[in-house]
């Protein structure tokens, strides 16, 4: 919760000189003032010019009917918390348009003087720094008092706002309290607003889950898919269940992309309120295969990835790829680049989690000669410059330090980079593809990822499924491995059947490691079936082989194999860890950790 104190003198200094005296002001407020200045917001105005026409206002009110009703149920509780203080309660939609503005009559009159009324937009770009705009941008509670507002129209007001989020933790509205009178305790007011906003978010989640249960009980019309209002698939017609049943609970547009859907959606109502809709399937669309450097296979889930690659590659949208470690996220990023108009330009990759924080800045932005001790005498071009006209792949972007996130965001906003120690901005044209092995939305919720950077990079998300979700593709990987290593065992069918009938829990890297073990231990002879299961650490569903009894032995064996591979790599590269890590296809930090673990 942010409660800045800004003096009139400091505000005047910023407007006049663009600088601030040394006061305890949050970086969010400072960044907001700087953005307002860059966007040309008039600090001597601040009255909203963006006001909805009556028909558009009515449409938005109807669209947010559930949100408004949930706020109404909490209004008395908020009034109880703030009893004796004169204020207006404001509800905006996710874009900052005021849906409701209710409060004490004299306060409403003063709000009308600056057009702080139903239908007006109170976002940062419209009226300058304010609590609603900050809560909207950062998705967390804010108080903005007096001269903390960028524009004079709001400087007589004290405001506290908190975001309202849905069951996907996405912003759906802002709850705000504004008053021209100072409260007894700003932190208490902000805590009260946050508590009510959180209660509304919780009530929204409960309603959505209840709606989902209702939708799942409905019967599908012929050729119709039942979805929630936020486009999540709830139920499929019977003839699609076998092929697409695993997609229930997934977003409609991001999953069944190979189906042609009718543009008209039939609302599904309960007690007059829409809880979802039916959409009709027209026909299947056959997509042409895309260029992909890895092993693809024929599974539906990975064909979906290829179709997403084909669609987004033709655009210049930012792409975010997420999936478990070892699923081939970098291959997907390369495929997007190679199928795009930037295919003949550079594709540059950087792992944000494998580079120490103190080196990451110079890696990304480059540096001028003499920028710091140890800098190359000619300076160095950073990854952003190197990827100019092409694509920059930011792997494990969730590990990027917060300070670097701010710097990267500015580069993406301004489309220019300044080297460390330099002063001249260098224009760049770079497509950003990022990746994480966790859901990046959770990183935003945990405040380890900045929300404003998230919105810059999360343009088109692509989920790369784990190998256990595409088991039918494992034979293609085995065939690929055998051809690459010129290894054709007579018992290849037994090996394939082991994976086909077993319970494989690893990913692609683990699969190739398991095949390495088989090739080393059985170059010619055929292994016993139980021995084969133990070596590749797999469970058989039919025979229920008890590998638990051999767990310690298998673990020791795997460790020894890994120790031998690390020793060989270190010996080959004369104990140069970065080269050995590259040879082993692992990050430097991982290799250092394993060297310590095995006391090498």
C-alpha positions as CSV (number, residue, x, y, z in Angstrom):
1,X,0.0,0.0,0.0
2,X,1.5,3.3,-1.1
3,X,0.9,6.5,0.8
4,X,3.1,9.3,-0.6
5,X,3.4,12.8,0.8
6,X,4.2,15.4,-1.9
7,X,4.7,19.1,-1.3
8,X,3.5,21.9,-3.5
9,X,7.0,23.1,-4.0
10,X,8.2,19.7,-5.1
11,X,5.3,19.4,-7.6
12,X,6.1,22.9,-9.0
13,X,9.8,22.0,-9.3
14,X,9.0,18.8,-11.3
15,X,6.6,20.7,-13.6
16,X,9.2,23.5,-14.1
17,X,12.5,21.5,-14.2
18,X,11.5,17.8,-14.5
19,X,13.3,17.0,-11.3
20,X,12.3,16.1,-7.7
21,X,13.8,17.1,-4.3
22,X,14.8,14.2,-2.1
23,X,11.5,13.2,-0.6
24,X,10.0,9.8,0.3
25,X,8.1,9.3,-2.9
26,X,7.4,5.9,-4.4
27,X,8.9,4.9,-7.7
28,X,5.4,4.2,-9.0
29,X,4.4,7.8,-8.4
30,X,7.6,9.2,-9.9
31,X,7.3,6.9,-13.0
32,X,3.7,8.0,-13.4
33,X,4.6,11.7,-13.3
34,X,7.3,11.1,-15.9
35,X,4.9,9.2,-18.2
36,X,2.3,12.0,-17.8
37,X,5.0,14.5,-19.0
38,X,6.0,12.2,-21.9
39,X,2.3,11.7,-22.9
40,X,1.7,15.5,-22.9
41,X,-0.9,15.5,-20.0
42,X,-1.6,19.1,-19.1
43,X,-0.6,19.6,-15.4
44,X,-2.7,22.7,-15.2
45,X,-5.9,21.0,-16.4
46,X,-6.7,17.3,-15.5
47,X,-10.4,17.4,-16.3
48,X,-11.4,14.3,-18.3
49,X,-12.2,14.9,-22.0
50,X,-13.1,11.3,-22.6
51,X,-16.7,10.9,-21.7
52,X,-18.9,8.1,-23.1
53,X,-22.0,8.7,-25.1
54,X,-25.2,7.5,-23.4
55,X,-25.6,4.4,-25.6
56,X,-22.0,3.4,-25.0
57,X,-22.3,4.0,-21.3
58,X,-25.4,1.9,-21.2
59,X,-23.6,-0.9,-23.0
60,X,-20.7,-0.8,-20.5
61,X,-23.1,-0.8,-17.5
62,X,-24.9,-3.8,-18.9
63,X,-21.6,-5.5,-19.6
64,X,-20.6,-5.0,-16.0
65,X,-23.9,-5.8,-14.5
66,X,-22.6,-8.6,-12.2
67,X,-19.7,-6.4,-11.0
68,X,-22.0,-3.5,-10.2
69,X,-24.4,-5.8,-8.2
70,X,-21.5,-7.2,-6.2
71,X,-20.3,-3.7,-5.3
72,X,-23.8,-2.8,-4.1
73,X,-23.8,-5.8,-1.7
74,X,-20.6,-4.4,-0.1
75,X,-21.5,-0.7,-0.1
76,X,-23.1,-0.7,3.4
77,X,-20.0,-2.4,4.9
78,X,-17.7,0.2,3.4
79,X,-20.0,3.0,4.7
80,X,-19.7,1.4,8.2
81,X,-15.9,1.4,8.1
82,X,-15.8,5.1,6.9
83,X,-18.7,6.4,9.0
84,X,-18.5,10.2,9.7
85,X,-16.3,11.0,6.7
86,X,-17.6,12.7,3.6
87,X,-16.6,11.0,0.3
88,X,-17.8,9.5,-2.9
89,X,-17.5,5.8,-3.8
90,X,-16.4,5.3,-7.4
91,X,-16.5,2.1,-9.4
92,X,-14.7,2.0,-12.8
93,X,-14.4,-0.8,-15.4
94,X,-11.0,-2.2,-16.3
95,X,-10.3,0.6,-18.8
96,X,-10.9,3.3,-16.2
97,X,-14.4,4.4,-17.2
98,X,-16.6,5.4,-14.2
99,X,-19.6,3.1,-14.0
100,X,-20.9,4.4,-10.7
101,X,-20.2,7.5,-8.5
102,X,-22.2,7.7,-5.3
103,X,-21.7,9.7,-2.1
104,X,-22.6,12.7,0.0
105,X,-24.3,15.4,-2.1
106,X,-21.9,18.3,-1.5
107,X,-18.9,16.0,-2.4
108,X,-20.7,14.8,-5.5
109,X,-21.2,18.5,-6.5
110,X,-17.5,19.2,-6.2
111,X,-16.7,16.0,-8.2
112,X,-19.0,17.3,-11.0
113,X,-16.9,20.5,-11.2
114,X,-14.0,18.4,-12.6
115,X,-16.3,16.0,-14.5
116,X,-15.5,13.2,-12.1
117,X,-18.8,11.6,-13.1
118,X,-20.3,8.5,-14.5
119,X,-19.1,7.8,-18.0
120,X,-15.8,9.8,-17.8
121,X,-12.4,8.1,-18.1
122,X,-10.1,8.5,-15.1
123,X,-7.0,6.7,-16.5
124,X,-3.6,8.2,-16.2
125,X,-3.3,9.3,-19.9
126,X,-6.6,11.2,-19.6
127,X,-6.3,13.1,-16.3
128,X,-2.7,12.4,-15.0
129,X,-1.5,10.6,-11.9
130,X,-4.4,9.5,-9.6
131,X,-5.2,6.5,-7.5
132,X,-7.5,4.9,-10.1
133,X,-4.9,5.1,-12.8
134,X,-2.1,3.6,-10.6
135,X,-4.3,0.8,-9.3
136,X,-5.3,0.1,-12.9
137,X,-1.7,0.0,-14.1
138,X,0.0,-1.8,-11.2
139,X,-3.0,-3.9,-10.0
140,X,-2.4,-3.1,-6.4
141,X,-3.9,-0.5,-3.9
142,X,-2.8,3.1,-3.9
143,X,-3.5,6.3,-2.1
144,X,-2.8,9.6,-3.9
145,X,-3.2,12.8,-1.8
146,X,-3.2,16.5,-2.8
147,X,-0.1,17.4,-4.8
148,X,0.6,13.7,-5.5
149,X,-1.9,14.2,-8.3
150,X,-0.1,15.3,-11.5
151,X,-2.9,17.7,-12.6
152,X,-4.3,20.6,-10.6
153,X,-8.0,19.5,-11.1
154,X,-7.5,16.7,-8.6
155,X,-5.1,18.3,-6.2
156,X,-7.8,19.3,-3.7
157,X,-8.8,15.6,-3.4
158,X,-7.6,12.7,-1.3
159,X,-8.2,9.3,-3.0
160,X,-7.7,5.6,-2.3
161,X,-8.2,2.9,-4.9
162,X,-7.9,-0.9,-5.0
163,X,-8.2,-3.3,-8.0
164,X,-11.0,-5.9,-8.3
165,X,-9.8,-9.1,-10.1
166,X,-11.6,-12.0,-11.5
167,X,-11.0,-15.8,-11.0
168,X,-8.1,-15.6,-13.4
169,X,-6.6,-12.8,-11.4
170,X,-7.2,-10.4,-14.3
171,X,-8.4,-6.8,-13.7
172,X,-12.1,-6.3,-14.0
173,X,-12.6,-3.0,-12.2
174,X,-11.3,-0.4,-9.7
175,X,-13.0,0.5,-6.4
176,X,-12.1,4.1,-5.4
177,X,-12.9,6.5,-2.5
178,X,-12.4,10.2,-3.1
179,X,-12.9,13.2,-0.8
180,X,-11.9,16.9,-0.6
181,X,-11.6,16.4,3.2
182,X,-8.7,14.7,4.9
183,X,-9.5,11.5,6.8
184,X,-8.2,10.8,10.2
185,X,-6.0,8.0,9.0
186,X,-5.1,7.5,5.3
187,X,-3.8,3.9,5.8
188,X,-7.1,2.9,7.5
189,X,-9.1,4.3,4.5
190,X,-6.9,2.5,2.0
191,X,-7.1,-0.8,4.1
192,X,-10.9,-0.5,4.1
193,X,-11.1,0.0,0.4
194,X,-8.7,-2.9,-0.2
195,X,-10.7,-5.2,2.1
196,X,-14.0,-4.4,0.3
197,X,-12.3,-4.8,-3.2
198,X,-10.9,-8.2,-2.1
199,X,-14.4,-9.2,-0.8
200,X,-15.9,-8.3,-4.2
201,X,-13.1,-10.3,-6.0
202,X,-13.9,-13.3,-3.8
203,X,-17.6,-13.0,-4.5
204,X,-16.9,-12.8,-8.2
205,X,-14.9,-16.0,-8.0
206,X,-17.6,-17.8,-6.1
207,X,-20.2,-16.7,-8.7
208,X,-18.0,-17.8,-11.6
209,X,-17.5,-21.3,-10.1
210,X,-21.3,-21.6,-9.5
211,X,-21.9,-20.5,-13.1
212,X,-19.4,-23.1,-14.3
213,X,-21.2,-25.8,-12.4
214,X,-24.5,-24.8,-14.0
215,X,-23.0,-24.8,-17.5
216,X,-21.5,-28.2,-17.1
217,X,-25.0,-29.6,-16.2
218,X,-26.5,-28.3,-19.4
219,X,-27.0,-30.4,-22.4
220,X,-25.2,-29.4,-25.6
221,X,-27.1,-28.7,-28.7
222,X,-26.0,-30.5,-31.8
223,X,-22.6,-29.2,-32.9
224,X,-22.5,-26.6,-30.1
225,X,-19.7,-25.9,-27.6
226,X,-20.8,-24.5,-24.3
227,X,-18.5,-21.8,-22.9
228,X,-18.4,-19.4,-19.9
229,X,-18.6,-15.7,-20.5
230,X,-14.8,-15.5,-20.3
231,X,-14.5,-18.0,-23.2
232,X,-13.5,-21.1,-21.1
233,X,-14.8,-24.4,-22.6
234,X,-17.3,-26.0,-20.2
235,X,-18.8,-28.8,-22.3
236,X,-18.4,-30.3,-25.8
237,X,-20.8,-32.1,-28.1
238,X,-20.4,-35.8,-27.9
239,X,-18.7,-36.3,-31.3
240,X,-15.9,-33.9,-30.2
241,X,-15.3,-35.3,-26.7
242,X,-12.8,-38.1,-27.8
243,X,-10.6,-35.7,-29.7
244,X,-10.9,-32.5,-27.7
245,X,-12.1,-33.7,-24.2
246,X,-8.8,-32.6,-22.6
247,X,-9.5,-29.0,-23.6
248,X,-12.4,-28.6,-21.2
249,X,-11.4,-25.8,-18.9
250,X,-9.1,-24.2,-21.5
251,X,-9.7,-21.0,-23.4
252,X,-11.8,-21.5,-26.6
253,X,-9.8,-19.3,-28.9
254,X,-6.4,-20.7,-27.8
255,X,-7.2,-24.4,-28.1
256,X,-9.7,-25.4,-30.8
257,X,-8.0,-23.2,-33.5
258,X,-8.5,-25.9,-36.2
259,X,-12.3,-25.7,-35.9
260,X,-14.3,-23.2,-37.8
261,X,-16.7,-21.6,-35.3
262,X,-19.9,-19.7,-36.2
263,X,-19.5,-15.9,-35.4
264,X,-22.9,-15.8,-33.6
265,X,-22.9,-16.8,-29.9
266,X,-26.2,-17.8,-28.3
267,X,-26.3,-16.5,-24.7
268,X,-27.3,-19.0,-21.9
269,X,-29.4,-17.2,-19.2
270,X,-30.3,-18.1,-15.6
271,X,-32.7,-15.7,-13.8
272,X,-32.2,-13.2,-16.7
273,X,-28.4,-13.1,-16.3
274,X,-26.0,-14.4,-18.9
275,X,-23.7,-17.1,-17.4
276,X,-22.2,-18.3,-20.7
277,X,-23.0,-19.0,-24.4
278,X,-23.2,-21.7,-27.1
279,X,-21.0,-21.5,-30.2
280,X,-21.6,-23.7,-33.2
281,X,-18.9,-25.7,-35.0
282,X,-19.1,-25.3,-38.8
283,X,-16.3,-27.4,-40.2
284,X,-12.7,-28.4,-39.7
285,X,-9.9,-26.4,-41.2
286,X,-6.8,-28.2,-42.4
287,X,-3.7,-26.2,-41.7
288,X,-0.5,-26.5,-43.8
289,X,2.5,-27.6,-41.7
290,X,5.0,-24.9,-40.6
291,X,8.7,-24.9,-40.5
292,X,9.9,-26.3,-37.2
293,X,13.4,-27.4,-36.4
294,X,12.5,-29.9,-33.7
295,X,10.7,-33.2,-33.6
296,X,6.9,-32.6,-34.0
297,X,5.0,-35.9,-34.0
298,X,1.3,-36.2,-34.6
299,X,-0.4,-35.4,-31.3
300,X,-3.3,-33.0,-31.3
301,X,-1.8,-30.9,-28.5
302,X,1.4,-30.2,-30.3
303,X,-0.4,-29.7,-33.6
304,X,-2.1,-26.9,-31.7
305,X,1.3,-25.4,-30.9
306,X,2.3,-25.5,-34.6
307,X,-1.0,-23.8,-35.6
308,X,-0.4,-21.1,-33.0
309,X,3.1,-20.6,-34.4
310,X,1.8,-20.3,-37.9
311,X,-0.8,-17.7,-36.9
312,X,1.3,-15.5,-34.7
313,X,4.5,-15.7,-36.9
314,X,2.7,-13.7,-39.7
315,X,2.2,-10.8,-37.2
316,X,4.7,-8.7,-35.2
317,X,3.0,-9.3,-31.9
318,X,5.0,-10.0,-28.7
319,X,4.8,-13.7,-27.8
320,X,5.1,-15.4,-24.4
321,X,5.9,-19.1,-24.3
322,X,5.4,-21.1,-21.1
323,X,5.8,-24.7,-20.2
324,X,7.9,-27.0,-18.1
325,X,11.7,-27.2,-18.4
326,X,12.8,-29.4,-21.3
327,X,9.7,-29.0,-23.5
328,X,11.4,-27.1,-26.3
329,X,10.4,-23.5,-25.7
330,X,13.4,-22.1,-27.5
331,X,12.6,-24.3,-30.6
332,X,9.1,-22.8,-30.6
333,X,10.7,-19.3,-30.4
334,X,13.0,-20.1,-33.3
335,X,10.1,-21.5,-35.4
336,X,8.1,-18.2,-34.9
337,X,11.1,-16.3,-36.1
338,X,11.8,-18.5,-39.1
339,X,8.2,-18.4,-40.2
340,X,8.0,-14.6,-39.9
341,X,9.0,-11.7,-42.2
342,X,12.1,-11.3,-39.9
343,X,13.4,-14.8,-40.9
344,X,16.5,-13.4,-42.7
345,X,17.3,-11.1,-39.8
346,X,19.1,-12.1,-36.5
347,X,17.6,-14.4,-33.9
348,X,19.3,-13.6,-30.6
349,X,18.7,-15.6,-27.4
350,X,19.5,-14.8,-23.8
351,X,18.7,-16.8,-20.6
352,X,17.8,-14.2,-18.0
353,X,18.2,-16.7,-15.2
354,X,21.7,-18.0,-16.2
355,X,23.5,-14.6,-16.2
356,X,24.5,-12.9,-12.9
357,X,22.5,-9.7,-12.2
358,X,25.5,-7.5,-12.4
359,X,26.3,-8.8,-16.0
360,X,22.8,-9.0,-17.3
361,X,22.5,-5.2,-17.9
362,X,25.6,-5.0,-20.0
363,X,24.6,-8.2,-21.9
364,X,21.2,-6.7,-22.9
365,X,22.1,-3.0,-23.4
366,X,25.8,-3.1,-24.2
367,X,28.3,-0.6,-23.0
368,X,30.6,2.2,-24.3
369,X,34.4,2.1,-24.0
370,X,35.6,2.6,-20.5
371,X,32.1,2.3,-19.0
372,X,33.3,0.3,-16.1
373,X,36.4,-1.6,-14.9
374,X,37.2,-4.5,-17.2
375,X,35.1,-3.1,-20.1
376,X,36.5,-3.8,-23.6
377,X,38.4,-0.9,-25.0
378,X,36.1,-0.7,-28.0
379,X,32.8,-1.1,-26.1
380,X,30.3,-3.8,-26.9
381,X,27.0,-4.1,-28.6
382,X,24.2,-5.5,-26.4
383,X,21.7,-8.2,-27.3
384,X,19.0,-5.7,-28.1
385,X,21.2,-4.0,-30.7
386,X,22.4,-7.4,-32.0
387,X,18.7,-8.4,-32.6
388,X,17.8,-5.2,-34.5
389,X,15.4,-5.9,-37.3
390,X,15.1,-9.4,-36.0
391,X,13.9,-11.3,-32.9
392,X,15.1,-11.3,-29.2
393,X,14.3,-14.4,-27.2
394,X,14.3,-13.7,-23.4
395,X,14.3,-17.1,-21.8
396,X,13.3,-17.4,-18.1
397,X,12.3,-13.7,-18.1
398,X,10.7,-14.3,-14.7
399,X,14.2,-14.4,-13.2
400,X,15.0,-10.9,-14.4
401,X,15.7,-8.5,-11.5
402,X,13.1,-5.8,-10.9
403,X,15.5,-3.0,-11.7
404,X,16.2,-4.6,-15.1
405,X,12.5,-5.0,-15.7
406,X,12.1,-1.2,-15.5
407,X,15.0,-0.6,-17.9
408,X,13.7,-3.2,-20.4
409,X,10.2,-1.7,-20.2
410,X,11.5,1.8,-21.1
411,X,13.4,0.3,-24.1
412,X,10.2,-1.4,-25.3
413,X,8.1,1.7,-24.9
414,X,10.6,4.1,-26.5
415,X,12.0,1.6,-29.1
416,X,15.5,2.8,-28.4
417,X,18.4,1.7,-26.3
418,X,21.2,3.6,-24.6
419,X,24.4,1.7,-23.8
420,X,25.9,1.7,-20.3
421,X,28.1,4.8,-20.0
422,X,26.6,6.3,-23.1
423,X,24.2,9.1,-23.7
424,X,23.0,8.7,-27.3
425,X,19.8,6.7,-27.8
426,X,20.1,4.0,-30.5
427,X,16.8,3.3,-32.4
428,X,15.9,-0.4,-32.5
429,X,13.2,-2.5,-34.1
430,X,13.1,-5.8,-32.3
431,X,10.4,-8.4,-31.9
432,X,10.3,-9.8,-28.3
433,X,9.6,-13.4,-27.6
434,X,9.8,-14.4,-23.9
435,X,9.5,-17.6,-22.0
436,X,9.1,-19.0,-18.4
437,X,8.7,-22.4,-17.0
438,X,5.9,-21.1,-14.7
439,X,2.7,-19.2,-15.3
440,X,3.9,-15.6,-15.6
441,X,0.5,-14.3,-14.4
442,X,1.3,-15.8,-11.0
443,X,4.6,-13.9,-10.9
444,X,2.7,-10.7,-11.5
445,X,0.3,-11.7,-8.7
446,X,3.3,-12.3,-6.4
447,X,4.8,-8.9,-7.5
448,X,8.0,-10.5,-8.7
449,X,7.1,-9.4,-12.3
450,X,6.0,-5.8,-13.0
451,X,2.5,-5.6,-14.3
452,X,3.4,-3.0,-17.0
453,X,6.1,-5.2,-18.4
454,X,3.8,-8.2,-18.3
455,X,1.3,-6.4,-20.5
456,X,4.1,-5.5,-23.0
457,X,5.3,-9.1,-23.4
458,X,2.1,-11.2,-22.9
459,X,0.7,-10.3,-26.3
460,X,0.1,-13.9,-27.6
461,X,0.7,-16.7,-25.1
462,X,1.7,-20.2,-26.3
463,X,1.6,-23.2,-24.0
464,X,4.1,-25.9,-24.8
465,X,2.8,-29.2,-23.4
466,X,4.9,-31.6,-21.5
467,X,5.9,-34.9,-23.2
468,X,3.6,-36.9,-20.9
469,X,0.7,-34.9,-22.5
470,X,1.8,-36.0,-25.9
471,X,2.9,-39.6,-25.3
472,X,1.9,-40.6,-28.9
473,X,4.8,-38.5,-30.1
474,X,7.5,-40.5,-28.2
475,X,8.1,-43.0,-31.0
476,X,9.0,-40.0,-33.3
477,X,11.6,-38.9,-30.7
478,X,13.1,-42.4,-30.4
479,X,13.3,-42.6,-34.2
480,X,15.0,-39.2,-34.4
481,X,17.5,-40.1,-31.7
482,X,18.4,-43.4,-33.4
483,X,19.0,-41.7,-36.7
484,X,21.1,-38.8,-35.2
485,X,23.3,-41.3,-33.3
486,X,23.4,-44.0,-36.0
487,X,22.2,-46.5,-33.4
488,X,19.7,-49.1,-34.6
489,X,19.2,-51.8,-31.8
490,X,17.4,-55.0,-32.8
491,X,15.2,-54.5,-29.7
492,X,13.9,-51.0,-30.8
493,X,10.3,-52.3,-30.8
494,X,10.7,-53.4,-27.2
495,X,12.1,-50.0,-26.3
496,X,9.2,-48.2,-28.0
497,X,6.6,-50.5,-26.4
498,X,8.1,-49.7,-23.0
499,X,7.4,-46.0,-23.4
500,X,4.1,-46.7,-25.0
501,X,2.7,-48.9,-22.2
502,X,4.6,-47.2,-19.4
503,X,4.0,-44.1,-17.4
504,X,6.6,-41.6,-18.6
505,X,6.9,-38.4,-16.4
506,X,9.9,-36.8,-17.9
507,X,10.4,-34.3,-20.7
508,X,12.3,-34.3,-24.0
509,X,15.8,-33.8,-22.4
510,X,15.1,-36.6,-19.9
511,X,13.9,-38.9,-22.8
512,X,17.2,-38.4,-24.7
513,X,19.2,-38.9,-21.4
514,X,17.3,-42.2,-20.9
515,X,18.1,-43.3,-24.5
516,X,21.8,-42.3,-23.9
517,X,21.8,-44.8,-20.9
518,X,20.3,-47.5,-23.0
519,X,22.9,-46.9,-25.9
520,X,25.8,-46.9,-23.5
521,X,24.8,-50.0,-21.5
522,X,23.4,-52.1,-24.3
523,X,25.3,-51.4,-27.5
524,X,24.5,-54.8,-28.9
525,X,22.8,-57.1,-26.4
526,X,19.1,-57.0,-25.5
527,X,18.2,-56.0,-22.0
528,X,15.8,-57.9,-19.8
529,X,12.4,-56.1,-19.6
530,X,12.6,-55.3,-15.8
531,X,16.2,-54.1,-16.3
532,X,15.0,-51.8,-19.1
533,X,12.3,-50.3,-17.0
534,X,14.7,-49.6,-14.2
535,X,17.3,-48.0,-16.4
536,X,14.9,-45.5,-18.0
537,X,13.0,-44.9,-14.7
538,X,9.5,-45.7,-15.9
539,X,6.4,-47.4,-14.4
540,X,4.6,-50.1,-16.3
541,X,0.8,-49.8,-16.0
542,X,0.1,-53.4,-17.0
543,X,2.7,-55.4,-14.9
544,X,3.0,-52.9,-12.0
545,X,6.8,-53.4,-11.7
546,X,7.9,-52.3,-8.3
547,X,10.7,-49.8,-9.1
548,X,10.3,-48.4,-5.6
549,X,12.5,-51.2,-4.3
550,X,15.3,-50.1,-6.7
551,X,14.9,-46.4,-6.2
552,X,18.2,-45.9,-4.3
553,X,20.1,-48.0,-6.8
554,X,18.7,-46.2,-9.8
555,X,19.3,-42.8,-8.2
556,X,22.9,-43.8,-7.5
557,X,23.3,-45.0,-11.0
558,X,21.9,-41.8,-12.5
559,X,24.2,-39.7,-10.3
560,X,27.2,-41.6,-11.3
561,X,26.4,-41.2,-15.0
562,X,26.0,-37.4,-14.4
563,X,29.2,-37.2,-12.5
564,X,31.1,-39.0,-15.3
565,X,29.6,-36.6,-17.9
566,X,30.5,-33.5,-15.9
567,X,34.1,-34.8,-15.3
568,X,34.6,-35.5,-19.0
569,X,33.3,-32.0,-20.0
570,X,35.5,-30.3,-17.4
571,X,38.5,-32.2,-18.6
572,X,37.7,-31.5,-22.2
573,X,37.5,-27.8,-21.6
574,X,40.4,-27.6,-19.0
575,X,38.0,-26.8,-16.1
576,X,36.5,-23.8,-17.9
577,X,33.0,-23.9,-16.4
578,X,31.1,-21.8,-19.0
579,X,32.4,-23.9,-21.9
580,X,31.7,-27.2,-20.1
581,X,28.1,-25.9,-19.2
582,X,27.5,-25.2,-22.9
583,X,28.8,-28.6,-23.9
584,X,26.5,-30.2,-21.3
585,X,23.5,-28.1,-22.4
586,X,23.0,-26.6,-18.9
587,X,23.3,-23.2,-17.4
588,X,26.5,-22.1,-15.6
589,X,24.6,-21.7,-12.3
590,X,23.3,-25.3,-12.6
591,X,26.8,-26.7,-13.3
592,X,28.3,-24.8,-10.4
593,X,25.5,-26.2,-8.2
594,X,26.2,-29.8,-9.4
595,X,30.0,-29.4,-8.9
596,X,29.3,-28.4,-5.3
597,X,26.8,-31.2,-4.9
598,X,29.2,-33.9,-6.1
599,X,32.3,-32.2,-4.6
600,X,34.1,-32.3,-7.9
